[in-house]
Amino acid sequence: MFNAKELAAMHTLKAYRSSYRAEYFSKLDLGEYSVSNPIIQKLVFNGLVKVNKNGSIIPDWDKIAAVLETYEQPEEYRGKLENGWISFKKS
């Protein structure tokens, strides 16, 4: 199971290029966009994100999309998550 912040992080990883992700992590109060972030660490543990030897965060877009399609958009992030082409489960 993933909590609202983890779902918002997955949405951000899927929706934005790496150069914008730090900005949106900050806007959504998800912590620092880095490998030391516990949210990123959980996504790595669950195989949704990889970290290369340089410390770059590499999302697996297909796996993230598959997870997001099984969850409804978290209520606390309604209206805050942009780029609507990332689809959550329909209510």
N, CA, C and O atoms as a GROMACS GRO file, in nm:
protein
  364
    1MET      N    1   0.084  -0.118   0.000
    1MET     CA    2   0.000   0.000   0.000
    1MET      C    3   0.089   0.125   0.000
    1MET      O    4   0.198   0.128   0.059
    2PHE      N    5   0.040   0.224  -0.067
    2PHE     CA    6   0.112   0.351  -0.074
    2PHE      C    7   0.026   0.461  -0.015
    2PHE      O    8  -0.096   0.463  -0.034
    3ASN      N    9   0.090   0.552   0.058
    3ASN     CA   10   0.016   0.662   0.116
    3ASN      C   11   0.006   0.778   0.016
    3ASN      O   12   0.061   0.771  -0.094
    4ALA      N   13  -0.064   0.884   0.055
    4ALA     CA   14  -0.090   0.996  -0.036
    4ALA      C   15   0.038   1.062  -0.085
    4ALA      O   16   0.048   1.095  -0.203
    5LYS      N   17   0.135   1.081   0.003
    5LYS     CA   18   0.260   1.145  -0.038
    5LYS      C   19   0.337   1.057  -0.138
    5LYS      O   20   0.396   1.108  -0.233
    6GLU      N   21   0.335   0.928  -0.116
    6GLU     CA   22   0.404   0.837  -0.209
    6GLU      C   23   0.336   0.838  -0.345
    6GLU      O   24   0.403   0.833  -0.448
    7LEU      N   25   0.202   0.843  -0.346
    7LEU     CA   26   0.129   0.850  -0.472
    7LEU      C   27   0.158   0.982  -0.545
    7LEU      O   28   0.176   0.984  -0.666
    8ALA      N   29   0.162   1.092  -0.468
    8ALA     CA   30   0.194   1.222  -0.528
    8ALA      C   31   0.336   1.222  -0.584
    8ALA      O   32   0.361   1.280  -0.689
    9ALA      N   33   0.428   1.156  -0.515
    9ALA     CA   34   0.565   1.146  -0.564
    9ALA      C   35   0.571   1.065  -0.693
    9ALA      O   36   0.641   1.102  -0.787
   10MET      N   37   0.496   0.955  -0.699
   10MET     CA   38   0.493   0.875  -0.822
   10MET      C   39   0.437   0.956  -0.937
   10MET      O   40   0.488   0.951  -1.049
   11HIS      N   41   0.331   1.029  -0.909
   11HIS     CA   42   0.271   1.114  -1.013
   11HIS      C   43   0.373   1.215  -1.063
   11HIS      O   44   0.386   1.236  -1.184
   12THR      N   45   0.446   1.277  -0.972
   12THR     CA   46   0.547   1.376  -1.009
   12THR      C   47   0.660   1.313  -1.090
   12THR      O   48   0.705   1.371  -1.188
   13LEU      N   49   0.704   1.196  -1.050
   13LEU     CA   50   0.810   1.126  -1.124
   13LEU      C   51   0.765   1.094  -1.266
   13LEU      O   52   0.843   1.103  -1.361
   14LYS      N   53   0.639   1.055  -1.280
   14LYS     CA   54   0.586   1.017  -1.411
   14LYS      C   55   0.556   1.139  -1.497
   14LYS      O   56   0.576   1.136  -1.618
   15ALA      N   57   0.507   1.245  -1.435
   15ALA     CA   58   0.455   1.359  -1.510
   15ALA      C   59   0.561   1.461  -1.553
   15ALA      O   60   0.541   1.533  -1.650
   16TYR      N   61   0.674   1.467  -1.483
   16TYR     CA   62   0.769   1.574  -1.509
   16TYR      C   63   0.908   1.523  -1.543
   16TYR      O   64   0.951   1.418  -1.497
   17ARG      N   65   0.975   1.600  -1.625
   17ARG     CA   66   1.116   1.573  -1.654
   17ARG      C   67   1.196   1.596  -1.527
   17ARG      O   68   1.153   1.667  -1.436
   18SER      N   69   1.312   1.535  -1.522
   18SER     CA   70   1.394   1.542  -1.400
   18SER      C   71   1.426   1.685  -1.359
   18SER      O   72   1.437   1.713  -1.240
   19SER      N   73   1.441   1.775  -1.454
   19SER     CA   74   1.476   1.914  -1.420
   19SER      C   75   1.363   1.986  -1.344
   19SER      O   76   1.389   2.087  -1.279
   20TYR      N   77   1.240   1.936  -1.352
   20TYR     CA   78   1.127   2.000  -1.283
   20TYR      C   79   1.086   1.926  -1.156
   20TYR      O   80   1.009   1.980  -1.076
   21ARG      N   81   1.134   1.807  -1.137
   21ARG     CA   82   1.085   1.726  -1.026
   21ARG      C   83   1.116   1.786  -0.889
   21ARG      O   84   1.031   1.782  -0.800
   22ALA      N   85   1.234   1.843  -0.871
   22ALA     CA   86   1.269   1.902  -0.742
   22ALA      C   87   1.172   2.014  -0.706
   22ALA      O   88   1.130   2.027  -0.591
   23GLU      N   89   1.137   2.094  -0.805
   23GLU     CA   90   1.042   2.204  -0.783
   23GLU      C   91   0.906   2.151  -0.736
   23GLU      O   92   0.847   2.204  -0.643
   24TYR      N   93   0.858   2.045  -0.803
   24TYR     CA   94   0.727   1.991  -0.767
   24TYR      C   95   0.731   1.911  -0.637
   24TYR      O   96   0.631   1.909  -0.565
   25PHE      N   97   0.841   1.846  -0.606
   25PHE     CA   98   0.852   1.781  -0.475
   25PHE      C   99   0.838   1.886  -0.366
   25PHE      O  100   0.770   1.864  -0.266
   26SER      N  101   0.902   2.000  -0.385
   26SER     CA  102   0.895   2.108  -0.288
   26SER      C  103   0.753   2.165  -0.280
   26SER      O  104   0.700   2.183  -0.170
   27LYS      N  105   0.691   2.192  -0.394
   27LYS     CA  106   0.554   2.247  -0.397
   27LYS      C  107   0.455   2.157  -0.326
   27LYS      O  108   0.364   2.205  -0.258
   28LEU      N  109   0.474   2.027  -0.340
   28LEU     CA  110   0.380   1.930  -0.283
   28LEU      C  111   0.420   1.884  -0.143
   28LEU      O  112   0.359   1.793  -0.086
   29ASP      N  113   0.524   1.946  -0.087
   29ASP     CA  114   0.572   1.914   0.048
   29ASP      C  115   0.609   1.765   0.060
   29ASP      O  116   0.570   1.698   0.155
   30LEU      N  117   0.685   1.717  -0.039
   30LEU     CA  118   0.727   1.576  -0.040
   30LEU      C  119   0.870   1.558   0.007
   30LEU      O  120   0.923   1.447   0.005
   31GLY      N  121   0.933   1.666   0.049
   31GLY     CA  122   1.072   1.659   0.092
   31GLY      C  123   1.165   1.687  -0.024
   31GLY      O  124   1.122   1.722  -0.134
   32GLU      N  125   1.292   1.671   0.002
   32GLU     CA  126   1.394   1.697  -0.098
   32GLU      C  127   1.391   1.588  -0.206
   32GLU      O  128   1.372   1.470  -0.177
   33TYR      N  129   1.411   1.629  -0.330
   33TYR     CA  130   1.417   1.533  -0.441
   33TYR      C  131   1.558   1.477  -0.446
   33TYR      O  132   1.644   1.528  -0.517
   34SER      N  133   1.581   1.370  -0.368
   34SER     CA  134   1.713   1.308  -0.362
   34SER      C  135   1.697   1.163  -0.317
   34SER      O  136   1.591   1.122  -0.270
   35VAL      N  137   1.803   1.088  -0.334
   35VAL     CA  138   1.800   0.946  -0.295
   35VAL      C  139   1.788   0.927  -0.144
   35VAL      O  140   1.754   0.818  -0.098
   36SER      N  141   1.816   1.031  -0.066
   36SER     CA  142   1.804   1.019   0.080
   36SER      C  143   1.660   1.040   0.128
   36SER      O  144   1.631   1.018   0.245
   37ASN      N  145   1.571   1.081   0.039
   37ASN     CA  146   1.431   1.102   0.075
   37ASN      C  147   1.366   0.966   0.102
   37ASN      O  148   1.375   0.876   0.018
   38PRO      N  149   1.302   0.949   0.218
   38PRO     CA  150   1.238   0.820   0.251
   38PRO      C  151   1.133   0.776   0.149
   38PRO      O  152   1.113   0.657   0.127
   39ILE      N  153   1.066   0.872   0.087
   39ILE     CA  154   0.966   0.837  -0.015
   39ILE      C  155   1.036   0.772  -0.134
   39ILE      O  156   0.992   0.669  -0.184
   40ILE      N  157   1.144   0.834  -0.180
   40ILE     CA  158   1.220   0.778  -0.292
   40ILE      C  159   1.276   0.641  -0.254
   40ILE      O  160   1.273   0.548  -0.334
   41GLN      N  161   1.325   0.628  -0.132
   41GLN     CA  162   1.380   0.501  -0.086
   41GLN      C  163   1.274   0.390  -0.089
   41GLN      O  164   1.304   0.277  -0.127
   42LYS      N  165   1.150   0.422  -0.049
   42LYS     CA  166   1.043   0.322  -0.053
   42LYS      C  167   1.012   0.283  -0.198
   42LYS      O  168   0.987   0.166  -0.228
   43LEU      N  169   1.013   0.382  -0.289
   43LEU     CA  170   0.986   0.352  -0.430
   43LEU      C  171   1.096   0.265  -0.489
   43LEU      O  172   1.070   0.178  -0.572
   44VAL      N  173   1.220   0.289  -0.446
   44VAL     CA  174   1.332   0.204  -0.489
   44VAL      C  175   1.310   0.062  -0.436
   44VAL      O  176   1.324  -0.035  -0.510
   45PHE      N  177   1.277   0.051  -0.309
   45PHE     CA  178   1.254  -0.080  -0.246
   45PHE      C  179   1.146  -0.158  -0.320
   45PHE      O  180   1.155  -0.280  -0.333
   46ASN      N  181   1.043  -0.088  -0.367
   46ASN     CA  182   0.931  -0.152  -0.437
   46ASN      C  183   0.955  -0.169  -0.586
   46ASN      O  184   0.865  -0.212  -0.659
   47GLY      N  185   1.074  -0.136  -0.633
   47GLY     CA  186   1.110  -0.158  -0.773
   47GLY      C  187   1.050  -0.059  -0.871
   47GLY      O  188   1.050  -0.084  -0.992
   48LEU      N  189   1.000   0.054  -0.821
   48LEU     CA  190   0.938   0.154  -0.907
   48LEU      C  191   1.039   0.258  -0.955
   48LEU      O  192   1.014   0.330  -1.052
   49VAL      N  193   1.152   0.264  -0.888
   49VAL     CA  194   1.256   0.362  -0.918
   49VAL      C  195   1.391   0.293  -0.902
   49VAL      O  196   1.408   0.208  -0.815
   50LYS      N  197   1.484   0.331  -0.986
   50LYS     CA  198   1.623   0.286  -0.972
   50LYS      C  199   1.710   0.407  -0.948
   50LYS      O  200   1.675   0.519  -0.986
   51VAL      N  201   1.823   0.384  -0.885
   51VAL     CA  202   1.922   0.490  -0.865
   51VAL      C  203   2.051   0.440  -0.927
   51VAL      O  204   2.100   0.333  -0.892
   52ASN      N  205   2.106   0.519  -1.020
   52ASN     CA  206   2.231   0.474  -1.082
   52ASN      C  207   2.351   0.513  -0.997
   52ASN      O  208   2.336   0.577  -0.893
   53LYS      N  209   2.470   0.475  -1.040
   53LYS     CA  210   2.590   0.497  -0.959
   53LYS      C  211   2.621   0.645  -0.938
   53LYS      O  212   2.695   0.681  -0.846
   54ASN      N  213   2.566   0.731  -1.022
   54ASN     CA  214   2.585   0.876  -1.007
   54ASN      C  215   2.481   0.938  -0.914
   54ASN      O  216   2.487   1.058  -0.885
   55GLY      N  217   2.388   0.857  -0.867
   55GLY     CA  218   2.283   0.907  -0.778
   55GLY      C  219   2.161   0.960  -0.850
   55GLY      O  220   2.074   1.020  -0.788
   56SER      N  221   2.154   0.940  -0.981
   56SER     CA  222   2.037   0.985  -1.057
   56SER      C  223   1.918   0.894  -1.028
   56SER      O  224   1.933   0.772  -1.018
   57ILE      N  225   1.802   0.955  -1.014
   57ILE     CA  226   1.679   0.882  -0.986
   57ILE      C  227   1.611   0.852  -1.120
   57ILE      O  228   1.580   0.943  -1.196
   58ILE      N  229   1.590   0.723  -1.146
   58ILE     CA  230   1.536   0.680  -1.275
   58ILE      C  231   1.404   0.605  -1.251
   58ILE      O  232   1.404   0.491  -1.206
   59PRO      N  233   1.292   0.672  -1.280
   59PRO     CA  234   1.163   0.606  -1.260
   59PRO      C  235   1.134   0.501  -1.367
   59PRO      O  236   1.175   0.515  -1.482
   60ASP      N  237   1.064   0.396  -1.328
   60ASP     CA  238   1.013   0.299  -1.423
   60ASP      C  239   0.871   0.342  -1.454
   60ASP      O  240   0.777   0.309  -1.381
   61TRP      N  241   0.855   0.418  -1.564
   61TRP     CA  242   0.727   0.480  -1.594
   61TRP      C  243   0.614   0.380  -1.607
   61TRP      O  244   0.503   0.407  -1.562
   62ASP      N  245   0.639   0.265  -1.668
   62ASP     CA  246   0.532   0.166  -1.686
   62ASP      C  247   0.484   0.110  -1.552
   62ASP      O  248   0.364   0.095  -1.530
   63LYS      N  249   0.578   0.080  -1.463
   63LYS     CA  250   0.540   0.027  -1.332
   63LYS      C  251   0.466   0.132  -1.250
   63LYS      O  252   0.368   0.102  -1.182
   64ILE      N  253   0.514   0.256  -1.256
   64ILE     CA  254   0.447   0.364  -1.182
   64ILE      C  255   0.306   0.385  -1.236
   64ILE      O  256   0.211   0.398  -1.159
   65ALA      N  257   0.291   0.387  -1.368
   65ALA     CA  258   0.158   0.404  -1.428
   65ALA      C  259   0.064   0.293  -1.384
   65ALA      O  260  -0.053   0.317  -1.354
   66ALA      N  261   0.115   0.170  -1.380
   66ALA     CA  262   0.032   0.057  -1.338
   66ALA      C  263  -0.014   0.073  -1.194
   66ALA      O  264  -0.129   0.040  -1.162
   67VAL      N  265   0.072   0.123  -1.106
   67VAL     CA  266   0.033   0.145  -0.966
   67VAL      C  267  -0.070   0.256  -0.959
   67VAL      O  268  -0.173   0.241  -0.892
   68LEU      N  269  -0.045   0.370  -1.025
   68LEU     CA  270  -0.137   0.484  -1.017
   68LEU      C  271  -0.276   0.448  -1.066
   68LEU      O  272  -0.375   0.501  -1.016
   69GLU      N  273  -0.285   0.360  -1.163
   69GLU     CA  274  -0.416   0.321  -1.217
   69GLU      C  275  -0.498   0.240  -1.118
   69GLU      O  276  -0.618   0.222  -1.137
   70THR      N  277  -0.436   0.192  -1.012
   70THR     CA  278  -0.509   0.113  -0.912
   70THR      C  279  -0.553   0.196  -0.792
   70THR      O  280  -0.622   0.145  -0.704
   71TYR      N  281  -0.514   0.323  -0.787
   71TYR     CA  282  -0.547   0.411  -0.676
   71TYR      C  283  -0.630   0.530  -0.725
   71TYR      O  284  -0.614   0.576  -0.838
   72GLU      N  285  -0.718   0.577  -0.640
   72GLU     CA  286  -0.786   0.703  -0.667
   72GLU      C  287  -0.690   0.815  -0.629
   72GLU      O  288  -0.602   0.797  -0.544
   73GLN      N  289  -0.708   0.929  -0.693
   73GLN     CA  290  -0.622   1.043  -0.660
   73GLN      C  291  -0.644   1.080  -0.514
   73GLN      O  292  -0.759   1.095  -0.472
   74PRO      N  293  -0.537   1.096  -0.436
   74PRO     CA  294  -0.552   1.129  -0.295
   74PRO      C  295  -0.628   1.261  -0.277
   74PRO      O  296  -0.598   1.361  -0.343
   75GLU      N  297  -0.725   1.260  -0.188
   75GLU     CA  298  -0.809   1.378  -0.164
   75GLU      C  299  -0.725   1.502  -0.132
   75GLU      O  300  -0.754   1.611  -0.181
   76GLU      N  301  -0.621   1.486  -0.050
   76GLU     CA  302  -0.542   1.601  -0.008
   76GLU      C  303  -0.460   1.662  -0.122
   76GLU      O  304  -0.406   1.771  -0.107
   77TYR      N  305  -0.452   1.593  -0.236
   77TYR     CA  306  -0.377   1.645  -0.350
   77TYR      C  307  -0.467   1.683  -0.467
   77TYR      O  308  -0.417   1.721  -0.574
   78ARG      N  309  -0.599   1.674  -0.450
   78ARG     CA  310  -0.689   1.713  -0.558
   78ARG      C  311  -0.667   1.861  -0.590
   78ARG      O  312  -0.666   1.945  -0.501
   79GLY      N  313  -0.650   1.890  -0.717
   79GLY     CA  314  -0.628   2.027  -0.761
   79GLY      C  315  -0.482   2.070  -0.752
   79GLY      O  316  -0.446   2.176  -0.804
   80LYS      N  317  -0.398   1.991  -0.686
   80LYS     CA  318  -0.257   2.025  -0.673
   80LYS      C  319  -0.171   1.947  -0.771
   80LYS      O  320  -0.062   1.991  -0.808
   81LEU      N  321  -0.220   1.831  -0.815
   81LEU     CA  322  -0.144   1.748  -0.908
   81LEU      C  323  -0.179   1.790  -1.050
   81LEU      O  324  -0.292   1.771  -1.096
   82GLU      N  325  -0.082   1.847  -1.117
   82GLU     CA  326  -0.103   1.894  -1.253
   82GLU      C  327  -0.069   1.783  -1.352
   82GLU      O  328  -0.040   1.670  -1.312
   83ASN      N  329  -0.074   1.816  -1.479
   83ASN     CA  330  -0.047   1.718  -1.586
   83ASN      C  331  -0.146   1.604  -1.577
   83ASN      O  332  -0.111   1.491  -1.542
   84GLY      N  333  -0.268   1.633  -1.610
   84GLY     CA  334  -0.377   1.538  -1.596
   84GLY      C  335  -0.367   1.413  -1.681
   84GLY      O  336  -0.449   1.322  -1.665
   85TRP      N  337  -0.271   1.405  -1.769
   85TRP     CA  338  -0.260   1.284  -1.851
   85TRP      C  339  -0.214   1.165  -1.770
   85TRP      O  340  -0.220   1.052  -1.819
   86ILE      N  341  -0.168   1.186  -1.649
   86ILE     CA  342  -0.137   1.075  -1.560
   86ILE      C  343  -0.267   1.036  -1.492
   86ILE      O  344  -0.325   1.116  -1.418
   87SER      N  345  -0.313   0.916  -1.516
   87SER     CA  346  -0.446   0.883  -1.468
   87SER      C  347  -0.442   0.797  -1.342
   87SER      O  348  -0.373   0.696  -1.333
   88PHE      N  349  -0.520   0.843  -1.246
   88PHE     CA  350  -0.547   0.762  -1.129
   88PHE      C  351  -0.671   0.680  -1.161
   88PHE      O  352  -0.738   0.703  -1.261
   89LYS      N  353  -0.700   0.584  -1.076
   89LYS     CA  354  -0.821   0.503  -1.088
   89LYS      C  355  -0.941   0.597  -1.088
   89LYS      O  356  -0.946   0.694  -1.013
   90LYS      N  357  -1.036   0.568  -1.172
   90LYS     CA  358  -1.159   0.649  -1.176
   90LYS      C  359  -1.247   0.613  -1.057
   90LYS      O  360  -1.262   0.496  -1.023
   91SER      N  361  -1.304   0.716  -0.996
   91SER     CA  362  -1.391   0.696  -0.879
   91SER      C  363  -1.520   0.628  -0.917
   91SER      O  364  -1.605   0.604  -0.832
   0.00000   0.00000   0.00000
